[in-house]
């Protein structure tokens, strides 16, 4: 995604590292670059706002439950596949139809 406007920090870089920003897992200098980008780029600011709202909703609804370690590993594996651009299988993560590992 790109807004089509030139920025010091490219939209793709911001979106690729959005959760690091949301989770406060990046250096302060990078956070400052992202904040500057959000001030200049409304599509990225909108995406940030949406992801922040989803994160808060998930925390509010599911924050008290312990996540089984095998489910966490499967979810993280899918996230890594998506981030690498690989094809993601359509199999469910949990439930009766989930493949046994």
PDB file as gemmi writes it, atoms N, CA and C in Angstrom:
CRYST1    1.000    1.000    1.000  90.00  90.00  90.00 P 1                      
ATOM      1  N   UNK A   1       0.849  -1.172   0.000  1.00  0.00           N  
ATOM      2  CA  UNK A   1       0.000   0.000   0.000  1.00  0.00           C  
ATOM      3  C   UNK A   1       0.894   1.234   0.000  1.00  0.00           C  
ATOM      4  N   UNK A   2       0.517   2.184  -0.750  1.00  0.00           N  
ATOM      5  CA  UNK A   2       1.219   3.456  -0.769  1.00  0.00           C  
ATOM      6  C   UNK A   2       0.211   4.532  -1.112  1.00  0.00           C  
ATOM      7  N   UNK A   3       0.414   5.690  -0.533  1.00  0.00           N  
ATOM      8  CA  UNK A   3      -0.496   6.800  -0.825  1.00  0.00           C  
ATOM      9  C   UNK A   3      -0.110   7.502  -2.119  1.00  0.00           C  
ATOM     10  N   UNK A   4       1.051   7.142  -2.659  1.00  0.00           N  
ATOM     11  CA  UNK A   4       1.509   7.754  -3.896  1.00  0.00           C  
ATOM     12  C   UNK A   4       2.325   9.010  -3.696  1.00  0.00           C  
ATOM     13  N   UNK A   5       2.447   9.456  -2.474  1.00  0.00           N  
ATOM     14  CA  UNK A   5       3.221  10.653  -2.167  1.00  0.00           C  
ATOM     15  C   UNK A   5       4.607  10.241  -1.660  1.00  0.00           C  
ATOM     16  N   UNK A   6       5.627  11.023  -1.965  1.00  0.00           N  
ATOM     17  CA  UNK A   6       6.964  10.700  -1.441  1.00  0.00           C  
ATOM     18  C   UNK A   6       7.051  11.062   0.045  1.00  0.00           C  
ATOM     19  N   UNK A   7       7.647  10.167   0.814  1.00  0.00           N  
ATOM     20  CA  UNK A   7       7.856  10.386   2.245  1.00  0.00           C  
ATOM     21  C   UNK A   7       9.279   9.982   2.577  1.00  0.00           C  
ATOM     22  N   UNK A   8       9.815  10.545   3.642  1.00  0.00           N  
ATOM     23  CA  UNK A   8      11.150  10.153   4.092  1.00  0.00           C  
ATOM     24  C   UNK A   8      11.164   8.665   4.448  1.00  0.00           C  
ATOM     25  N   UNK A   9      10.105   8.197   5.103  1.00  0.00           N  
ATOM     26  CA  UNK A   9       9.950   6.781   5.423  1.00  0.00           C  
ATOM     27  C   UNK A   9       8.837   6.242   4.534  1.00  0.00           C  
ATOM     28  N   UNK A  10       9.142   5.242   3.727  1.00  0.00           N  
ATOM     29  CA  UNK A  10       8.192   4.692   2.770  1.00  0.00           C  
ATOM     30  C   UNK A  10       7.003   4.030   3.471  1.00  0.00           C  
ATOM     31  N   UNK A  11       5.836   4.119   2.855  1.00  0.00           N  
ATOM     32  CA  UNK A  11       4.622   3.511   3.408  1.00  0.00           C  
ATOM     33  C   UNK A  11       4.815   2.011   3.659  1.00  0.00           C  
ATOM     34  N   UNK A  12       5.462   1.314   2.742  1.00  0.00           N  
ATOM     35  CA  UNK A  12       5.628  -0.127   2.908  1.00  0.00           C  
ATOM     36  C   UNK A  12       6.461  -0.443   4.149  1.00  0.00           C  
ATOM     37  N   UNK A  13       7.467   0.366   4.439  1.00  0.00           N  
ATOM     38  CA  UNK A  13       8.270   0.151   5.648  1.00  0.00           C  
ATOM     39  C   UNK A  13       7.424   0.360   6.896  1.00  0.00           C  
ATOM     40  N   UNK A  14       6.619   1.401   6.883  1.00  0.00           N  
ATOM     41  CA  UNK A  14       5.754   1.690   8.030  1.00  0.00           C  
ATOM     42  C   UNK A  14       4.782   0.536   8.254  1.00  0.00           C  
ATOM     43  N   UNK A  15       4.135   0.073   7.195  1.00  0.00           N  
ATOM     44  CA  UNK A  15       3.149  -0.990   7.346  1.00  0.00           C  
ATOM     45  C   UNK A  15       3.789  -2.330   7.689  1.00  0.00           C  
ATOM     46  N   UNK A  16       4.997  -2.584   7.193  1.00  0.00           N  
ATOM     47  CA  UNK A  16       5.697  -3.837   7.515  1.00  0.00           C  
ATOM     48  C   UNK A  16       6.076  -3.907   8.993  1.00  0.00           C  
ATOM     49  N   UNK A  17       6.247  -2.761   9.624  1.00  0.00           N  
ATOM     50  CA  UNK A  17       6.699  -2.730  11.019  1.00  0.00           C  
ATOM     51  C   UNK A  17       5.660  -2.103  11.949  1.00  0.00           C  
ATOM     52  N   UNK A  18       4.412  -2.076  11.504  1.00  0.00           N  
ATOM     53  CA  UNK A  18       3.357  -1.413  12.270  1.00  0.00           C  
ATOM     54  C   UNK A  18       3.162  -2.039  13.646  1.00  0.00           C  
ATOM     55  N   UNK A  19       3.189  -3.373  13.724  1.00  0.00           N  
ATOM     56  CA  UNK A  19       2.967  -4.006  15.026  1.00  0.00           C  
ATOM     57  C   UNK A  19       4.148  -3.805  15.969  1.00  0.00           C  
ATOM     58  N   UNK A  20       5.331  -3.677  15.443  1.00  0.00           N  
ATOM     59  CA  UNK A  20       6.472  -3.334  16.295  1.00  0.00           C  
ATOM     60  C   UNK A  20       6.244  -1.955  16.916  1.00  0.00           C  
ATOM     61  N   UNK A  21       5.704  -1.038  16.111  1.00  0.00           N  
ATOM     62  CA  UNK A  21       5.392   0.300  16.618  1.00  0.00           C  
ATOM     63  C   UNK A  21       4.271   0.222  17.660  1.00  0.00           C  
ATOM     64  N   UNK A  22       3.196  -0.488  17.332  1.00  0.00           N  
ATOM     65  CA  UNK A  22       2.066  -0.610  18.256  1.00  0.00           C  
ATOM     66  C   UNK A  22       2.476  -1.262  19.571  1.00  0.00           C  
ATOM     67  N   UNK A  23       3.402  -2.213  19.503  1.00  0.00           N  
ATOM     68  CA  UNK A  23       3.813  -2.960  20.687  1.00  0.00           C  
ATOM     69  C   UNK A  23       5.006  -2.320  21.407  1.00  0.00           C  
ATOM     70  N   UNK A  24       5.414  -1.145  20.950  1.00  0.00           N  
ATOM     71  CA  UNK A  24       6.550  -0.421  21.551  1.00  0.00           C  
ATOM     72  C   UNK A  24       7.808  -1.282  21.552  1.00  0.00           C  
ATOM     73  N   UNK A  25       8.055  -1.928  20.415  1.00  0.00           N  
ATOM     74  CA  UNK A  25       9.206  -2.827  20.277  1.00  0.00           C  
ATOM     75  C   UNK A  25      10.237  -2.295  19.290  1.00  0.00           C  
ATOM     76  N   UNK A  26      10.285  -0.989  19.143  1.00  0.00           N  
ATOM     77  CA  UNK A  26      11.271  -0.396  18.233  1.00  0.00           C  
ATOM     78  C   UNK A  26      11.960   0.777  18.914  1.00  0.00           C  
ATOM     79  N   UNK A  27      13.146   1.114  18.421  1.00  0.00           N  
ATOM     80  CA  UNK A  27      13.879   2.243  19.016  1.00  0.00           C  
ATOM     81  C   UNK A  27      13.096   3.556  18.897  1.00  0.00           C  
ATOM     82  N   UNK A  28      13.352   4.455  19.825  1.00  0.00           N  
ATOM     83  CA  UNK A  28      12.658   5.744  19.847  1.00  0.00           C  
ATOM     84  C   UNK A  28      12.863   6.522  18.551  1.00  0.00           C  
ATOM     85  N   UNK A  29      14.042   6.391  17.946  1.00  0.00           N  
ATOM     86  CA  UNK A  29      14.294   7.119  16.696  1.00  0.00           C  
ATOM     87  C   UNK A  29      13.383   6.620  15.577  1.00  0.00           C  
ATOM     88  N   UNK A  30      13.136   5.309  15.541  1.00  0.00           N  
ATOM     89  CA  UNK A  30      12.214   4.766  14.535  1.00  0.00           C  
ATOM     90  C   UNK A  30      10.782   5.186  14.839  1.00  0.00           C  
ATOM     91  N   UNK A  31      10.420   5.215  16.108  1.00  0.00           N  
ATOM     92  CA  UNK A  31       9.074   5.670  16.486  1.00  0.00           C  
ATOM     93  C   UNK A  31       8.844   7.102  16.005  1.00  0.00           C  
ATOM     94  N   UNK A  32       9.844   7.938  16.156  1.00  0.00           N  
ATOM     95  CA  UNK A  32       9.724   9.329  15.712  1.00  0.00           C  
ATOM     96  C   UNK A  32       9.513   9.401  14.206  1.00  0.00           C  
ATOM     97  N   UNK A  33      10.232   8.552  13.449  1.00  0.00           N  
ATOM     98  CA  UNK A  33      10.044   8.526  11.989  1.00  0.00           C  
ATOM     99  C   UNK A  33       8.624   8.105  11.644  1.00  0.00           C  
ATOM    100  N   UNK A  34       8.106   7.116  12.355  1.00  0.00           N  
ATOM    101  CA  UNK A  34       6.745   6.645  12.092  1.00  0.00           C  
ATOM    102  C   UNK A  34       5.724   7.726  12.422  1.00  0.00           C  
ATOM    103  N   UNK A  35       5.921   8.422  13.535  1.00  0.00           N  
ATOM    104  CA  UNK A  35       4.989   9.480  13.925  1.00  0.00           C  
ATOM    105  C   UNK A  35       4.981  10.597  12.888  1.00  0.00           C  
ATOM    106  N   UNK A  36       6.154  10.939  12.372  1.00  0.00           N  
ATOM    107  CA  UNK A  36       6.236  11.933  11.304  1.00  0.00           C  
ATOM    108  C   UNK A  36       5.488  11.443  10.075  1.00  0.00           C  
ATOM    109  N   UNK A  37       5.670  10.169   9.745  1.00  0.00           N  
ATOM    110  CA  UNK A  37       4.988   9.604   8.582  1.00  0.00           C  
ATOM    111  C   UNK A  37       3.472   9.657   8.771  1.00  0.00           C  
ATOM    112  N   UNK A  38       2.978   9.286   9.962  1.00  0.00           N  
ATOM    113  CA  UNK A  38       1.536   9.315  10.211  1.00  0.00           C  
ATOM    114  C   UNK A  38       0.988  10.732  10.088  1.00  0.00           C  
ATOM    115  N   UNK A  39       1.776  11.733  10.476  1.00  0.00           N  
ATOM    116  CA  UNK A  39       1.347  13.128  10.343  1.00  0.00           C  
ATOM    117  C   UNK A  39       1.179  13.520   8.878  1.00  0.00           C  
ATOM    118  N   UNK A  40       1.964  12.892   7.992  1.00  0.00           N  
ATOM    119  CA  UNK A  40       1.957  13.240   6.565  1.00  0.00           C  
ATOM    120  C   UNK A  40       1.053  12.352   5.719  1.00  0.00           C  
ATOM    121  N   UNK A  41       0.726  11.163   6.195  1.00  0.00           N  
ATOM    122  CA  UNK A  41       0.098  10.151   5.344  1.00  0.00           C  
ATOM    123  C   UNK A  41      -1.193   9.631   5.974  1.00  0.00           C  
ATOM    124  N   UNK A  42      -2.317  10.119   5.496  1.00  0.00           N  
ATOM    125  CA  UNK A  42      -3.595   9.715   6.085  1.00  0.00           C  
ATOM    126  C   UNK A  42      -3.936   8.239   5.858  1.00  0.00           C  
ATOM    127  N   UNK A  43      -3.592   7.601   4.706  1.00  0.00           N  
ATOM    128  CA  UNK A  43      -3.887   6.168   4.584  1.00  0.00           C  
ATOM    129  C   UNK A  43      -3.149   5.320   5.631  1.00  0.00           C  
ATOM    130  N   UNK A  44      -1.900   5.637   5.898  1.00  0.00           N  
ATOM    131  CA  UNK A  44      -1.145   4.890   6.907  1.00  0.00           C  
ATOM    132  C   UNK A  44      -1.683   5.193   8.310  1.00  0.00           C  
ATOM    133  N   UNK A  45      -2.064   6.436   8.565  1.00  0.00           N  
ATOM    134  CA  UNK A  45      -2.652   6.794   9.850  1.00  0.00           C  
ATOM    135  C   UNK A  45      -3.958   6.033  10.064  1.00  0.00           C  
ATOM    136  N   UNK A  46      -4.750   5.907   9.005  1.00  0.00           N  
ATOM    137  CA  UNK A  46      -6.004   5.163   9.098  1.00  0.00           C  
ATOM    138  C   UNK A  46      -5.741   3.680   9.398  1.00  0.00           C  
ATOM    139  N   UNK A  47      -4.766   3.093   8.717  1.00  0.00           N  
ATOM    140  CA  UNK A  47      -4.403   1.694   8.955  1.00  0.00           C  
ATOM    141  C   UNK A  47      -3.906   1.520  10.386  1.00  0.00           C  
ATOM    142  N   UNK A  48      -3.085   2.446  10.857  1.00  0.00           N  
ATOM    143  CA  UNK A  48      -2.605   2.419  12.237  1.00  0.00           C  
ATOM    144  C   UNK A  48      -3.783   2.446  13.209  1.00  0.00           C  
ATOM    145  N   UNK A  49      -4.719   3.346  12.989  1.00  0.00           N  
ATOM    146  CA  UNK A  49      -5.883   3.458  13.870  1.00  0.00           C  
ATOM    147  C   UNK A  49      -6.712   2.195  13.894  1.00  0.00           C  
ATOM    148  N   UNK A  50      -6.884   1.580  12.735  1.00  0.00           N  
ATOM    149  CA  UNK A  50      -7.646   0.337  12.649  1.00  0.00           C  
ATOM    150  C   UNK A  50      -6.939  -0.776  13.409  1.00  0.00           C  
ATOM    151  N   UNK A  51      -5.649  -0.937  13.175  1.00  0.00           N  
ATOM    152  CA  UNK A  51      -4.895  -2.001  13.847  1.00  0.00           C  
ATOM    153  C   UNK A  51      -4.836  -1.767  15.357  1.00  0.00           C  
ATOM    154  N   UNK A  52      -4.725  -0.522  15.763  1.00  0.00           N  
ATOM    155  CA  UNK A  52      -4.716  -0.202  17.194  1.00  0.00           C  
ATOM    156  C   UNK A  52      -6.060  -0.564  17.825  1.00  0.00           C  
ATOM    157  N   UNK A  53      -7.159  -0.270  17.130  1.00  0.00           N  
ATOM    158  CA  UNK A  53      -8.490  -0.599  17.643  1.00  0.00           C  
ATOM    159  C   UNK A  53      -8.688  -2.108  17.743  1.00  0.00           C  
ATOM    160  N   UNK A  54      -8.240  -2.849  16.735  1.00  0.00           N  
ATOM    161  CA  UNK A  54      -8.352  -4.313  16.768  1.00  0.00           C  
ATOM    162  C   UNK A  54      -7.542  -4.872  17.928  1.00  0.00           C  
ATOM    163  N   UNK A  55      -6.347  -4.374  18.106  1.00  0.00           N  
ATOM    164  CA  UNK A  55      -5.483  -4.836  19.190  1.00  0.00           C  
ATOM    165  C   UNK A  55      -6.147  -4.587  20.549  1.00  0.00           C  
ATOM    166  N   UNK A  56      -6.737  -3.421  20.733  1.00  0.00           N  
ATOM    167  CA  UNK A  56      -7.418  -3.112  21.991  1.00  0.00           C  
ATOM    168  C   UNK A  56      -8.636  -4.008  22.195  1.00  0.00           C  
ATOM    169  N   UNK A  57      -9.381  -4.254  21.133  1.00  0.00           N  
ATOM    170  CA  UNK A  57     -10.560  -5.119  21.224  1.00  0.00           C  
ATOM    171  C   UNK A  57     -10.165  -6.544  21.603  1.00  0.00           C  
ATOM    172  N   UNK A  58      -9.139  -7.059  20.965  1.00  0.00           N  
ATOM    173  CA  UNK A  58      -8.676  -8.412  21.275  1.00  0.00           C  
ATOM    174  C   UNK A  58      -8.203  -8.480  22.726  1.00  0.00           C  
ATOM    175  N   UNK A  59      -7.479  -7.485  23.162  1.00  0.00           N  
ATOM    176  CA  UNK A  59      -6.996  -7.473  24.544  1.00  0.00           C  
ATOM    177  C   UNK A  59      -8.157  -7.443  25.519  1.00  0.00           C  
ATOM    178  N   UNK A  60      -9.154  -6.634  25.222  1.00  0.00           N  
ATOM    179  CA  UNK A  60     -10.306  -6.519  26.114  1.00  0.00           C  
ATOM    180  C   UNK A  60     -11.112  -7.809  26.153  1.00  0.00           C  
ATOM    181  N   UNK A  61     -11.287  -8.448  25.003  1.00  0.00           N  
ATOM    182  CA  UNK A  61     -12.129  -9.643  24.929  1.00  0.00           C  
ATOM    183  C   UNK A  61     -11.387 -10.926  25.289  1.00  0.00           C  
ATOM    184  N   UNK A  62     -10.114 -10.970  25.023  1.00  0.00           N  
ATOM    185  CA  UNK A  62      -9.367 -12.220  25.177  1.00  0.00           C  
ATOM    186  C   UNK A  62      -8.160 -12.095  26.087  1.00  0.00           C  
ATOM    187  N   UNK A  63      -7.961 -10.952  26.665  1.00  0.00           N  
ATOM    188  CA  UNK A  63      -6.752 -10.704  27.433  1.00  0.00           C  
ATOM    189  C   UNK A  63      -6.608 -11.535  28.685  1.00  0.00           C  
ATOM    190  N   UNK A  64      -7.689 -12.123  29.175  1.00  0.00           N  
ATOM    191  CA  UNK A  64      -7.630 -12.888  30.414  1.00  0.00           C  
ATOM    192  C   UNK A  64      -7.377 -14.372  30.182  1.00  0.00           C  
ATOM    193  N   UNK A  65      -7.501 -14.829  28.938  1.00  0.00           N  
ATOM    194  CA  UNK A  65      -7.367 -16.249  28.638  1.00  0.00           C  
ATOM    195  C   UNK A  65      -5.912 -16.606  28.359  1.00  0.00           C  
ATOM    196  N   UNK A  66      -5.499 -17.773  28.865  1.00  0.00           N  
ATOM    197  CA  UNK A  66      -4.181 -18.295  28.521  1.00  0.00           C  
ATOM    198  C   UNK A  66      -4.265 -18.936  27.142  1.00  0.00           C  
ATOM    199  N   UNK A  67      -3.301 -18.634  26.308  1.00  0.00           N  
ATOM    200  CA  UNK A  67      -3.260 -19.185  24.956  1.00  0.00           C  
ATOM    201  C   UNK A  67      -2.441 -20.470  24.981  1.00  0.00           C  
ATOM    202  N   UNK A  68      -3.011 -21.578  24.490  1.00  0.00           N  
ATOM    203  CA  UNK A  68      -2.239 -22.816  24.431  1.00  0.00           C  
ATOM    204  C   UNK A  68      -0.983 -22.610  23.576  1.00  0.00           C  
ATOM    205  N   UNK A  69       0.139 -23.169  24.023  1.00  0.00           N  
ATOM    206  CA  UNK A  69       1.406 -22.934  23.333  1.00  0.00           C  
ATOM    207  C   UNK A  69       1.386 -23.452  21.898  1.00  0.00           C  
ATOM    208  N   UNK A  70       0.678 -24.563  21.628  1.00  0.00           N  
ATOM    209  CA  UNK A  70       0.636 -25.077  20.253  1.00  0.00           C  
ATOM    210  C   UNK A  70      -0.153 -24.143  19.340  1.00  0.00           C  
ATOM    211  N   UNK A  71      -1.218 -23.540  19.865  1.00  0.00           N  
ATOM    212  CA  UNK A  71      -1.986 -22.585  19.059  1.00  0.00           C  
ATOM    213  C   UNK A  71      -1.148 -21.341  18.784  1.00  0.00           C  
ATOM    214  N   UNK A  72      -0.455 -20.874  19.803  1.00  0.00           N  
ATOM    215  CA  UNK A  72       0.410 -19.699  19.616  1.00  0.00           C  
ATOM    216  C   UNK A  72       1.455 -19.975  18.541  1.00  0.00           C  
ATOM    217  N   UNK A  73       2.059 -21.159  18.567  1.00  0.00           N  
ATOM    218  CA  UNK A  73       3.080 -21.521  17.579  1.00  0.00           C  
ATOM    219  C   UNK A  73       2.474 -21.558  16.175  1.00  0.00           C  
ATOM    220  N   UNK A  74       1.261 -22.092  16.038  1.00  0.00           N  
ATOM    221  CA  UNK A  74       0.604 -22.149  14.724  1.00  0.00           C  
ATOM    222  C   UNK A  74       0.287 -20.749  14.203  1.00  0.00           C  
ATOM    223  N   UNK A  75      -0.217 -19.901  15.077  1.00  0.00           N  
ATOM    224  CA  UNK A  75      -0.553 -18.528  14.668  1.00  0.00           C  
ATOM    225  C   UNK A  75       0.709 -17.780  14.259  1.00  0.00           C  
ATOM    226  N   UNK A  76       1.759 -17.900  15.052  1.00  0.00           N  
ATOM    227  CA  UNK A  76       3.012 -17.218  14.723  1.00  0.00           C  
ATOM    228  C   UNK A  76       3.586 -17.755  13.408  1.00  0.00           C  
ATOM    229  N   UNK A  77       3.440 -19.064  13.177  1.00  0.00           N  
ATOM    230  CA  UNK A  77       3.890 -19.643  11.911  1.00  0.00           C  
ATOM    231  C   UNK A  77       3.143 -19.062  10.726  1.00  0.00           C  
ATOM    232  N   UNK A  78       1.822 -18.885  10.880  1.00  0.00           N  
ATOM    233  CA  UNK A  78       1.024 -18.283   9.799  1.00  0.00           C  
ATOM    234  C   UNK A  78       1.429 -16.835   9.564  1.00  0.00           C  
ATOM    235  N   UNK A  79       1.657 -16.107  10.633  1.00  0.00           N  
ATOM    236  CA  UNK A  79       2.076 -14.704  10.497  1.00  0.00           C  
ATOM    237  C   UNK A  79       3.388 -14.628   9.739  1.00  0.00           C  
ATOM    238  N   UNK A  80       4.322 -15.500  10.075  1.00  0.00           N  
ATOM    239  CA  UNK A  80       5.613 -15.506   9.380  1.00  0.00           C  
ATOM    240  C   UNK A  80       5.449 -15.849   7.905  1.00  0.00           C  
ATOM    241  N   UNK A  81       4.550 -16.791   7.588  1.00  0.00           N  
ATOM    242  CA  UNK A  81       4.281 -17.126   6.180  1.00  0.00           C  
ATOM    243  C   UNK A  81       3.734 -15.920   5.429  1.00  0.00           C  
ATOM    244  N   UNK A  82       2.780 -15.242   6.043  1.00  0.00           N  
ATOM    245  CA  UNK A  82       2.169 -14.070   5.407  1.00  0.00           C  
ATOM    246  C   UNK A  82       3.206 -12.981   5.195  1.00  0.00           C  
ATOM    247  N   UNK A  83       4.031 -12.734   6.205  1.00  0.00           N  
ATOM    248  CA  UNK A  83       5.044 -11.688   6.097  1.00  0.00           C  
ATOM    249  C   UNK A  83       6.083 -12.017   5.034  1.00  0.00           C  
ATOM    250  N   UNK A  84       6.357 -13.307   4.827  1.00  0.00           N  
ATOM    251  CA  UNK A  84       7.345 -13.697   3.824  1.00  0.00           C  
ATOM    252  C   UNK A  84       6.752 -13.746   2.421  1.00  0.00           C  
ATOM    253  N   UNK A  85       5.420 -13.621   2.326  1.00  0.00           N  
ATOM    254  CA  UNK A  85       4.767 -13.636   1.023  1.00  0.00           C  
ATOM    255  C   UNK A  85       4.458 -15.024   0.502  1.00  0.00           C  
ATOM    256  N   UNK A  86       4.652 -16.041   1.339  1.00  0.00           N  
ATOM    257  CA  UNK A  86       4.364 -17.407   0.919  1.00  0.00           C  
ATOM    258  C   UNK A  86       2.863 -17.677   0.949  1.00  0.00           C  
ATOM    259  N   UNK A  87       2.451 -18.709   0.232  1.00  0.00           N  
ATOM    260  CA  UNK A  87       1.051 -19.127   0.201  1.00  0.00           C  
ATOM    261  C   UNK A  87       0.670 -19.674   1.578  1.00  0.00           C  
ATOM    262  N   UNK A  88      -0.451 -19.232   2.099  1.00  0.00           N  
ATOM    263  CA  UNK A  88      -0.908 -19.672   3.412  1.00  0.00           C  
ATOM    264  C   UNK A  88      -1.996 -20.714   3.219  1.00  0.00           C  
ATOM    265  N   UNK A  89      -1.855 -21.902   3.841  1.00  0.00           N  
ATOM    266  CA  UNK A  89      -2.885 -22.934   3.709  1.00  0.00           C  
ATOM    267  C   UNK A  89      -4.204 -22.462   4.304  1.00  0.00           C  
ATOM    268  N   UNK A  90      -5.295 -22.958   3.786  1.00  0.00           N  
ATOM    269  CA  UNK A  90      -6.625 -22.553   4.234  1.00  0.00           C  
ATOM    270  C   UNK A  90      -7.139 -23.378   5.398  1.00  0.00           C  
ATOM    271  N   UNK A  91      -6.322 -24.224   5.988  1.00  0.00           N  
ATOM    272  CA  UNK A  91      -6.745 -25.073   7.095  1.00  0.00           C  
ATOM    273  C   UNK A  91      -7.003 -24.231   8.334  1.00  0.00           C  
ATOM    274  N   UNK A  92      -8.039 -24.594   9.120  1.00  0.00           N  
ATOM    275  CA  UNK A  92      -8.307 -23.851  10.356  1.00  0.00           C  
ATOM    276  C   UNK A  92      -7.203 -24.084  11.373  1.00  0.00           C  
ATOM    277  N   UNK A  93      -7.017 -23.122  12.270  1.00  0.00           N  
ATOM    278  CA  UNK A  93      -5.996 -23.246  13.297  1.00  0.00           C  
ATOM    279  C   UNK A  93      -6.447 -24.146  14.448  1.00  0.00           C  
ATOM    280  N   UNK A  94      -7.755 -24.141  14.754  1.00  0.00           N  
ATOM    281  CA  UNK A  94      -8.288 -24.936  15.858  1.00  0.00           C  
ATOM    282  C   UNK A  94      -9.590 -25.581  15.441  1.00  0.00           C  
ATOM    283  N   UNK A  95     -10.038 -26.532  16.239  1.00  0.00           N  
ATOM    284  CA  UNK A  95     -11.327 -27.157  15.981  1.00  0.00           C  
ATOM    285  C   UNK A  95     -11.189 -28.562  15.449  1.00  0.00           C  
ATOM    286  N   UNK A  96     -12.328 -29.151  15.160  1.00  0.00           N  
ATOM    287  CA  UNK A  96     -12.345 -30.540  14.703  1.00  0.00           C  
ATOM    288  C   UNK A  96     -11.623 -30.735  13.397  1.00  0.00           C  
ATOM    289  N   UNK A  97     -11.697 -29.764  12.503  1.00  0.00           N  
ATOM    290  CA  UNK A  97     -11.132 -29.913  11.174  1.00  0.00           C  
ATOM    291  C   UNK A  97      -9.645 -29.559  11.099  1.00  0.00           C  
ATOM    292  N   UNK A  98      -9.087 -29.147  12.212  1.00  0.00           N  
ATOM    293  CA  UNK A  98      -7.675 -28.746  12.206  1.00  0.00           C  
ATOM    294  C   UNK A  98      -6.792 -29.977  12.048  1.00  0.00           C  
ATOM    295  N   UNK A  99      -5.764 -29.892  11.227  1.00  0.00           N  
ATOM    296  CA  UNK A  99      -4.863 -31.026  11.058  1.00  0.00           C  
ATOM    297  C   UNK A  99      -4.072 -31.260  12.340  1.00  0.00           C  
ATOM    298  N   UNK A 100      -3.859 -32.491  12.659  1.00  0.00           N  
ATOM    299  CA  UNK A 100      -3.090 -32.847  13.847  1.00  0.00           C  
ATOM    300  C   UNK A 100      -1.609 -32.801  13.533  1.00  0.00           C  
ATOM    301  N   UNK A 101      -0.832 -32.189  14.438  1.00  0.00           N  
ATOM    302  CA  UNK A 101       0.616 -32.099  14.233  1.00  0.00           C  
ATOM    303  C   UNK A 101       1.352 -33.011  15.168  1.00  0.00           C  
TER     304      UNK A 101                                                      
END                                                                             
